[in-house]
Amino acid sequence: MAMAEIRNIGVVGGGQMGSGIAQLAAVHGVDVWLLDTDSQALTRAINSISTSVQRFVSKGQLSQEVATNALQRLRCTSNLEELHSADVIIEAIVESEDVKKKLFSELDKIAKDSAILASNTSSISITRLASATSRPRQVIGMHFMNPPPIMKLVEIVRGADTSEETFNLTKALAERFGKIVICSKDYSGFVVNRILMPMINEAFFTLYTGVATKEDIDTGMKLGTNHPMGPLELADFIGLDVCLSIMKVLHAGLGDSKYAPCPLLQQYVDAGRLGRKRGIGVYNYRKVPEATTVLSRI
């Protein structure tokens, strides 16, 4: 399959990552099926994509014609069978190996023989995901950064059996989307999260042991190391459940106690404090009623 022949892709998962990847593909001239079993998630995804595309237009970064065409290329479905004609299918669902394996097994039966099955996983073994299919040579990791329409990087991960053709086609597709590609071997966490997540976890330990307040931890890293966001603020943006899941993958896959998740991170997730998407994580993003605010000052 030549690059010019990648005319349509399927994206599984209508969350922040899946909708962002779908938007990216549509803007760059690819027909997209966006799939989610939750119809409300699809409605939210379409609204989010439409708002995002119009924001690019208002900033002069996209013409109205390109924006209109992009939205016309995007179709939504809850039926996996609709992906049977996709040249590439990108999975962007929950960061669970068992759930992803089940999906890959189902996609393998539905997708055409030449289709590439890519995972947006940020930490899980591509080799193990590929083992759930009859086409391990056509399975690859294509890890976009959040949010996909803005972040320039794509981390490509080759499984033990990923073919050179699959790698070249995936790399070319990422570059067609305007991304810079880095390549990682198939080890837990790959490159970005193997470095990033232990830093976030250490920030939780710093808070947990009372070394400093959350505000001072974040301010220290922003002003002291020129990071645009502090590690705790970034964890809220990513999702504390995602951070915890990746730390567990690192701990199990690399077998070093330094990757053990901080108990405070585990506790926040247990309490449903997952970050921005829930309105509360390390920080509280919910609007405090004015009366409560006034009383708290008395």
Phi, psi and omega in degrees: 000119179278159183302320181297339182275353176280094184256333180216145179231157171250141175237123181257118182118114184262019178282197184300317181288312182298315180294324178294320178293318178299316178299314181303313181296315182296319179296330181262025168085018180253136175288138187230133164258120176257121185246135169207142180286344180262112183296329178292325177296322178294319177298315178297320181296314180297317178298318180295315180296314180300315179296317181296315181297317179294329177295320176297323179294313182297334178271000180077016181267354181209140177280156179298326180296314179296319180297314180298315179297321181299314182293330178287336180280347187264124176234148182245150179204158170246008183253112182303330182300334181296343183271007186298334183259002183292140177282326177223136174241123181251121179270128179221057182254193184304144184280069179227125182298318182296316181293319179294318179300317179299316179297315181297323177297319179290317179297322181301325181281332185267319186294151177292160188303326184275353187292143173266134175253112183248146177244136175273015180306144181260001184199339190277143183303124176291324179300318181288323176295319181296331182294344179277359183240171174261009182229055183301336178291341182250022177248136186207156174268130178228084189269106175276154176265158185261126000272139186303323180293341185252315185290134190279345190264143164231129180260116181259132185236123179266130173284177182301329185248003181302129183281161177297321180296317178298316178299312183296319179294319180292317178298316180295323178294316178299319179291325174299326178282002179083021184262156171263134186254135165241154184243139179231148169285164187276072174241150184312128178084345180057227182262300190298307185282340175294332179267316186290312188295319175299329176293315177297317179299321179293326176296321176295319177297322179296321176287317183300321183268005174075022180295320181201167176286163178300322180295318181289326176298312181292317179297319179301317181284327179290311184274333182274333182233007176064029174281139180292333176228147174287160184296326180285320175297319178295320178301318177298322180292318180291318187115121183294330177294323178293316179300316180296316180300317181293319178299322178295322177295316178298315183296315181288320186282328184255345171066025181246134183296341180294345180264005180296129181298143177295136179304328180292320176299314178300318182295318179298318179294317178301327181276358181081011178273083190263359179114203185305320184296338178254358179086352179204138176210243170292321178252159178260120182255001179282144178288126180274126178305144184304320181299319179295320181296317181294315180299324183291345181269346184281000000 
